[in-house]
């Protein structure tokens, strides 16, 4: 974040101008079951989505999947780091606190202790949760012969992670 403030390329207003209150509208469908589901997906589903393929691909005789996954993860983080350095972008919960609830922190306040250690409020563009989740689903498609059940599981989790980032008020649709 300190380097981002030197560059000072603020894009939050542009993002808001593009999509307006979409995340606030999405939260109108709020329900306690959805709050629980998306909160756990955002933390635990995401972690499972990232770790399972590494373990599964590591045990394959063919080392291509583990190499592809490692490179894909690294590229996602590199692109995220570049964007987080270049752009200052606040999430919907920071821009529209009167319209967008911080569902994750309301449902599970302790999660703030974990997320505050690895995130900054200005690091929302792009959503690494989304980019990595989609990457894993694409890798699952490539390894569908080795792990046929992993493709539908990873696809469901990837879509859930994408929705959770917005439903929880963390990311804009544009980030996703």
C-alpha positions as CSV (number, residue, x, y, z in Angstrom):
1,X,0.0,0.0,0.0
2,X,2.7,2.6,0.7
3,X,4.0,2.4,-2.9
4,X,0.4,2.5,-4.2
5,X,-0.1,5.9,-2.5
6,X,3.0,7.2,-4.2
7,X,1.6,6.1,-7.6
8,X,-1.8,7.4,-6.4
9,X,-3.9,5.8,-9.2
10,X,-7.3,5.8,-7.5
11,X,-9.8,3.7,-9.4
12,X,-12.6,3.2,-6.8
13,X,-14.7,6.0,-8.2
14,X,-14.4,4.6,-11.7
15,X,-15.4,1.2,-10.6
16,X,-18.4,2.6,-8.7
17,X,-19.4,4.7,-11.8
18,X,-19.4,1.5,-13.9
19,X,-21.5,-0.7,-11.7
20,X,-23.1,1.5,-9.0
21,X,-25.0,-0.4,-6.3
22,X,-24.8,-3.9,-7.8
23,X,-23.2,-5.4,-4.6
24,X,-25.8,-3.6,-2.4
25,X,-28.5,-5.1,-4.6
26,X,-26.9,-8.6,-4.3
27,X,-27.0,-8.2,-0.6
28,X,-30.8,-7.7,-0.7
29,X,-31.0,-11.5,-1.0
30,X,-29.3,-11.8,2.4
31,X,-30.3,-14.8,4.5
32,X,-28.7,-16.3,7.6
33,X,-28.0,-19.6,5.7
34,X,-26.4,-17.7,2.8
35,X,-24.4,-15.6,5.3
36,X,-23.0,-18.8,6.8
37,X,-22.4,-20.5,3.5
38,X,-20.6,-17.7,1.8
39,X,-18.5,-16.9,4.9
40,X,-17.3,-20.4,5.2
41,X,-16.7,-20.6,1.4
42,X,-14.7,-17.4,1.4
43,X,-12.3,-18.8,4.0
44,X,-12.4,-22.6,4.1
45,X,-13.7,-23.4,0.6
46,X,-11.1,-21.2,-0.9
47,X,-8.3,-22.8,1.1
48,X,-9.5,-26.2,0.1
49,X,-9.8,-25.1,-3.5
50,X,-6.1,-24.0,-3.5
51,X,-4.6,-26.9,-1.5
52,X,-6.4,-29.9,-2.9
53,X,-5.0,-29.7,-6.4
54,X,-1.5,-29.2,-5.2
55,X,-1.7,-32.4,-3.1
56,X,-3.6,-34.3,-5.8
57,X,-1.3,-33.3,-8.7
58,X,1.8,-34.0,-6.6
59,X,1.0,-37.7,-6.4
60,X,0.4,-38.1,-10.1
61,X,3.1,-39.9,-12.1
62,X,2.9,-37.1,-14.7
63,X,4.4,-33.9,-13.3
64,X,2.8,-31.6,-15.9
65,X,-0.3,-30.8,-13.7
66,X,1.8,-29.8,-10.7
67,X,4.1,-27.7,-12.8
68,X,1.1,-26.0,-14.5
69,X,-0.6,-25.4,-11.1
70,X,2.5,-23.9,-9.6
71,X,3.1,-21.6,-12.6
72,X,-0.6,-20.6,-12.7
73,X,-0.6,-19.8,-9.0
74,X,2.6,-17.7,-9.3
75,X,1.2,-15.8,-12.3
76,X,-2.0,-15.0,-10.4
77,X,-0.1,-13.7,-7.5
78,X,2.3,-11.7,-9.7
79,X,-0.5,-10.1,-11.6
80,X,-2.3,-9.4,-8.3
81,X,0.8,-7.8,-6.8
82,X,1.3,-5.6,-9.9
83,X,-2.4,-4.5,-9.8
84,X,-2.4,-4.0,-6.0
85,X,0.7,-1.8,-6.4
86,X,-0.6,0.2,-9.3
87,X,-4.2,0.7,-8.2
88,X,-5.8,2.1,-5.1
89,X,-9.3,0.5,-5.0
90,X,-11.6,0.2,-2.0
91,X,-14.3,-2.4,-1.8
92,X,-18.0,-1.8,-1.6
93,X,-18.2,-2.2,2.1
94,X,-15.7,0.7,2.5
95,X,-17.4,2.9,-0.1
96,X,-21.1,2.3,0.7
97,X,-21.1,1.4,4.4
98,X,-24.7,2.5,4.7
99,X,-25.8,0.2,1.8
100,X,-23.4,-2.7,2.0
101,X,-23.0,-4.9,5.1
102,X,-19.7,-6.4,6.1
103,X,-21.4,-9.8,6.2
104,X,-18.2,-11.8,6.9
105,X,-17.4,-9.7,9.9
106,X,-20.9,-9.5,11.2
107,X,-21.5,-13.3,10.8
108,X,-18.0,-14.3,12.0
109,X,-16.2,-11.4,13.7
110,X,-13.1,-13.5,14.5
111,X,-12.3,-13.7,10.8
112,X,-11.3,-10.1,10.9
113,X,-8.2,-11.1,12.9
114,X,-7.2,-13.5,10.1
115,X,-8.0,-11.3,7.1
116,X,-6.5,-8.2,8.5
117,X,-3.1,-9.9,8.7
118,X,-3.1,-10.6,4.9
119,X,-5.2,-7.9,3.3
120,X,-5.3,-4.2,3.0
121,X,-8.6,-2.3,2.4
122,X,-7.1,-0.9,-0.9
123,X,-6.3,-4.3,-2.4
124,X,-9.5,-5.3,-4.0
125,X,-8.7,-5.0,-7.7
126,X,-8.6,-7.7,-8.9
127,X,-10.1,-10.4,-6.7
128,X,-7.3,-13.0,-6.2
129,X,-9.9,-15.2,-4.6
130,X,-11.8,-15.2,-7.9
131,X,-8.8,-15.4,-10.2
132,X,-7.3,-18.3,-8.3
133,X,-10.6,-20.1,-8.0
134,X,-11.2,-19.9,-11.8
135,X,-7.6,-21.0,-12.4
136,X,-8.2,-24.1,-10.2
137,X,-11.4,-24.9,-12.1
138,X,-9.6,-24.6,-15.4
139,X,-6.8,-26.8,-14.1
140,X,-9.4,-29.3,-13.0
141,X,-10.8,-29.3,-16.5
142,X,-7.3,-30.2,-17.8
143,X,-7.0,-33.1,-15.3
144,X,-10.6,-34.3,-15.6
145,X,-9.4,-37.8,-16.8
146,X,-7.2,-38.2,-13.7
147,X,-9.7,-36.8,-11.3
148,X,-13.2,-36.8,-12.9
149,X,-15.1,-35.7,-9.7
150,X,-12.7,-32.8,-9.1
151,X,-14.1,-30.8,-12.1
152,X,-17.7,-30.5,-10.8
153,X,-16.5,-29.9,-7.2
154,X,-14.0,-27.2,-8.2
155,X,-16.5,-25.6,-10.6
156,X,-19.1,-25.3,-7.8
157,X,-16.5,-24.0,-5.4
158,X,-15.1,-21.5,-7.9
159,X,-18.6,-20.1,-8.6
160,X,-19.3,-20.0,-4.9
161,X,-16.1,-18.2,-4.2
162,X,-16.8,-15.7,-6.9
163,X,-20.3,-15.0,-5.5
164,X,-19.0,-14.9,-1.9
165,X,-16.6,-12.1,-2.6
166,X,-19.5,-9.8,-3.7
167,X,-22.1,-11.2,-1.3
168,X,-19.8,-10.5,1.6
169,X,-19.3,-6.9,0.3
170,X,-15.5,-7.4,-0.2
171,X,-15.3,-7.0,-3.9
172,X,-17.0,-5.3,-6.8
173,X,-18.4,-7.2,-9.8
174,X,-15.6,-5.4,-11.7
175,X,-13.0,-7.0,-9.5
176,X,-14.5,-10.4,-10.0
